[in-house]
């Protein structure tokens, strides 16, 4: 737990990279849910206008359609948003929250489906009392849906943007000679992986020599698995330099093109 009372969770990825997350508490998660509930309500208002015409045919059929529409919209909203935007809904995005796999693995679609299907259980009897109590009791602030899906919700505090020019120290980046591969790298590398690489570079001086070599070896291997640059671009450069080149084209070069 840090000074503000937020629980911190340390996770080691299969690549041997260890990093920390700050678990989101029940209150901030409730506020995010309230925002999402407002979005769902707005969608239902529009849907009710269409369903209202069914009332001219059968009032019972209109009520059944309304219940079905609410179930489909409320469940599909969380599933679609979290899948498309990397574990974030509108409410989570506004409050800087994100759903992650509890072991630091890539979040799977099946996990997103499970945690959202159990949302109705967590919401019982009202205002997410079951989910809130489960989050207070558990060590990882997980509601029942998170426990079943093996997921956690973390908070991402705002961080100042690093001075990328200083980080790269004006060195020549051979990767920029292959813009088609750079574009492919930007497309395939997740925001989480890019942030891990950037964090490793910013903290490299705090690592001992052995850990520094292993960390950058693992991160470089992850980048190489996504895109393979030709030998003329990689010959003679270390894994750390490889990661620096990737971070340069993922962050700095993109910013220049905007």
N, C-alpha and C positions, 0 to 999 in steps of 0.2 A: 504494500500500500504506500502511495506517495504522500506528500505533505497535505495535499488537498483531500485525502481520504479515498482516492480512486484506487481500486485494486489493480495491480499490475500482474500480467501473466507472461511468463517467458516461454517461448515456443522454439523448438529446434526442428528445422525442416529436414526432409530426407537427404538433402544435399549437405547437411552438417552446418547450416547457417543458423545461428541463434539470434533472435530478436525479441523485443518486448512489445506487448500491447497493453493498453489501458482499457479494462473492461467497462462497458457502459452500465451504469446503475439503473435500477427500476424506474426512477423518476424521469430521467432524460429519455429513456425508452418509451415511457408513457406519453411524454410530450411529442415524440416523433410519431407515435401511433395516433395521437389526436390530430396531428396535421394530415396524416394519411387518411384518417376517418373523414376529415372534411373534404378531401379530394374524392373519396368514394361516394360521399353524400352528394356532392355536386354532380357526379356521373349518374347517380340514381335519380336525381331530379329530372335530368334529361331523359332518362329511360322511362320514368313514370309518365311523362307526357305521351310517349308512344304507347305504353301499356294502357293508358287511360282510354284509348279508342277501343280496346278489347272489352272494357266495361259495358260498352253499348251492346255487345253480343252476350256476355255472361259475366256477372260480377264475381262469381266464384273463380272462373277461369282467370280473370284479371288479377285477383289476389294471389292465386297460385303462381302466375307468371311473375308477379312482383317479388315473391319470396325466392323463386328460382333465379331471377335476375340479380337480386342482392347477393345470393350465395356465389354465383358465378363471377360477378364483378369484384367482390371483396377478396375472393381467393385468387382469381387470375391477376388482379392488380399486383399483389405481393410477389407472385411467381414471375410474372413478366418483367416487372421492374428490377427485382433482385437478380434475375438471370441476365437481363440486357445491360444493366449498369453495375455489374460486379458487386452484388450484395447490398445495393442501395435502393431505397424508395425515395420519394420526394421528401418525406419527413426525415428520413435518415440523412439525406444529402444536406438538408438545411441545418441539421444539428450535428453534422460531421460524424455520423455513425456508419458502421459497415458490418455486414455479416461475413464471418470467416469460418473456415473449417477449424475445429478445436485443436487439431494437431498441426496446423500450419500447411496442410495440403491444399491443393486447388479445390475450390468450392464446386461441388457437383450439382447438376440439375436435380437429381433425385433428392439431395439434401434440401434444396430450396422448396421442392414440392412437399416434402414431409413436414417441414417446419411451418409451412403456410396452411396445410390441411389441418394441423392440430391447433391452429390459431383459435378456432371456436371453443375448444376445450379450455385453453388458457384464458379466454375471455369470460368464462363462467365465474360466479353468477352474474356479475356486472363489473365493468371497468377493469377487466383483466386481473381480478382478484386471485384466481388460481395461478396464473402466470407470474404475477407479482410476488406472491408468497414463495413460489418455487425459486424465483430469482434471489430472494432474500436469504433463503435457507442454503442454497447451493454455493459452493466456493467460486464458481465461475459465472455467477449471475445469469444462469440459464433458465429460461422458462421450459415447460414440458416439451414444446416443439423443438427447442434447441437440444434438449437431452436426447430426444428420439432421433434427431438428424445429426447429432454430434457437431453442433455449430456453436459459435459464440458471437456476441455483438460487441464490437470495440469502438472506442472513440478516437478520432484522429485529431489531436490538437493542432491548431494552425502553427505552421513552422515558417520562419523567415526564409525566403528564397536564397540559396547560396550564391556566392559570386563565382559563376561558372568560368568566367574568364581567368580568374585567379586559380581556380581548381585545375584548369587545363594548362595554365602557365604559357599560353601562346604556342604550344608545340604543334607541329604539323600532324594532321590526322589523315592517315592514308585511306581510311574508309570513305572519305568524302569523294574519292575518285570513282566510286561505284554507287551513284545515286539510286539506281534501281534496287540494289541490295539494301541500302539505307532505308528506302521506303518500305521494303518488305520487313525489315527489322522493326520499324515503328508500328507496323500493322500487327505483328505477331507477339511482340513483348507486352505483357500486361503492365498496368500501372503499378501494381504491387512489386513486380520484379524490378522495374525501373527504379522504384523508390529504395528497394533493398540495395541495389548496386550503388546508388548515389550515397546512401547512408554509410555503406562500407568505405567508400572513398573519403568521405568527410571524417570518418573515425579511424582511418588506417594507421595514423601515428600512435594511437592508443593500443594497438595490437602488438603482441610479441611477434618475433620473426616467423616462428612456425605457424602460428594462427593466421598471420597475414598472408602467407603463401597459400595455405589451405582454403581460406575464405575466398580469395580471388580466383583460385583454381576452380572452385565449385561454381562461382558466379559466371566465370568465363565459359565454362562447359555448358551452362544453361543457355547463354547467349548463342553459343556455337550450334546448339541443338535446334535453334530457331532459324538461323541464317548462317550459311557458310561463305565467308569471304575468300577470295582467291589467294594463293600463296604470296603473290607479290604485295598484297595488302597486309599480310600477317607475319611474314618472315622476319625473324629476329626480334619480335616484340614479346614482352613478358605477359603473363595472364593479367597482371594488374594494369599494364598499359592497354591490353585488349579491352578490359572493362572501362577504362578511362575513355577510350575511343568510342565505345558504345554509348556511354552516358553523354558524351559530347554531342553525338548525332541525335540522340533521343530527346535531349533537353535544349541545349544551346542552339543548334542549327535550326531546330523547329521554331524556337522563339524568334530567330532572325527572319524566318520566312513568313511569319504572321504579320 
